[in-house]
Amino acid sequence: QVQLVESGGGLVQPGGSLRLSCAASENRNIFSVSIMGWYRQAPGKQRELVAAITSGGTTNYADSVKGRFTISRDNAKNTVYLQMNSLKPEDTAVYYCNCALRSLSYWGQGTQVTVSS
């Protein structure tokens, strides 16, 4: 079992920055060998992948955030981060952390990000 807790969301003006964190609590050393991802879901829309990072550090980004967002992980701290720069109103959504390993998939409770002037 893996428990994920996101933090760092909030209200920010367009062009601003936020850093999201996702801390994993588990006792089977799943985090360090898993693929960690950040997803988001805006009102009335489907949940979409924002960014993902493998255990080896390979990253993947949605086209809409390339060049603005950076995903990273600290396996010693069981934590994954999402640095979000040059935020736009269309980035407004609930952001969810995901931990995936083979058939296992765990989700956090989500953190709200609102980009508005």
C-alpha positions in Angstrom: 0.0 0.0 0.0 1.2 3.5 -0.9 -0.2 6.7 0.5 0.4 9.9 -1.5 0.0 13.4 -0.1 0.2 16.4 -2.4 0.9 19.9 -1.3 1.9 23.2 -2.8 -1.2 24.2 -4.7 -2.9 27.6 -4.4 -3.9 30.8 -6.2 -1.3 32.4 -8.5 -1.4 35.1 -11.1 -0.8 34.4 -14.8 2.9 34.2 -15.4 3.6 33.1 -11.9 5.2 29.9 -10.5 4.2 27.1 -8.1 6.0 24.0 -6.9 3.9 21.0 -6.1 5.2 18.2 -3.9 4.0 14.6 -3.5 5.2 12.6 -0.5 4.8 8.9 -0.5 4.4 6.8 2.6 4.9 3.1 2.1 6.8 0.1 3.5 7.7 -2.0 0.5 10.2 0.3 -1.3 7.7 0.7 -4.2 8.3 4.4 -4.7 12.0 4.1 -5.8 11.2 1.6 -8.6 7.8 3.1 -9.7 6.8 5.6 -12.4 5.6 8.7 -10.8 3.2 11.0 -12.6 1.3 14.3 -12.2 -2.2 14.4 -13.6 -4.7 17.2 -13.7 -8.4 17.5 -14.0 -10.2 20.7 -14.8 -14.0 21.2 -14.3 -15.9 19.3 -16.9 -12.8 17.7 -18.4 -11.2 14.4 -18.3 -8.1 13.8 -16.1 -5.0 14.2 -18.2 -1.3 13.3 -17.8 0.8 16.4 -17.2 4.2 14.8 -16.6 5.8 11.5 -15.6 9.2 10.3 -14.5 10.6 6.8 -14.4 12.7 5.3 -11.7 15.7 6.1 -13.8 14.8 9.7 -14.3 13.4 9.7 -17.8 10.7 12.3 -18.2 7.7 12.8 -20.3 5.5 15.9 -20.6 2.2 16.9 -22.2 2.7 19.2 -25.1 0.8 21.9 -23.3 3.3 22.2 -20.5 6.6 21.5 -22.3 9.2 24.1 -21.5 7.2 25.4 -18.6 6.9 22.5 -16.2 9.6 20.3 -14.7 9.1 17.0 -12.9 11.7 15.6 -10.6 12.0 13.1 -7.9 14.0 12.5 -4.7 14.0 8.7 -4.0 15.7 9.3 -0.6 12.8 11.4 0.5 10.1 9.4 -1.4 9.0 12.6 -2.9 8.2 13.8 -6.4 8.0 17.5 -7.4 6.4 19.5 -10.2 7.9 22.9 -10.8 5.4 25.0 -12.7 6.5 28.2 -14.3 4.8 30.7 -16.7 1.5 29.5 -15.5 -1.6 30.2 -17.6 -5.3 30.4 -16.7 -5.8 27.1 -18.6 -3.5 25.4 -16.1 -6.2 25.8 -13.5 -7.2 22.3 -12.3 -6.9 19.8 -9.5 -3.5 18.2 -9.7 -3.1 14.6 -8.7 0.0 12.6 -8.0 0.2 9.0 -9.2 2.5 6.1 -8.4 2.4 3.2 -10.9 4.3 -0.1 -10.8 3.1 -2.9 -13.1 -0.6 -3.5 -12.2 -0.4 -1.3 -9.1 -1.6 2.3 -9.2 -2.0 4.7 -6.3 -3.5 8.2 -6.3 -3.2 11.2 -4.0 -6.2 13.3 -2.9 -5.3 16.2 -5.2 -4.3 19.8 -4.7 -6.1 22.7 -6.3 -4.1 25.1 -8.6 -5.9 28.2 -9.7 -4.3 30.7 -12.1 -6.2 34.0 -12.2 -5.6 37.7 -12.0 
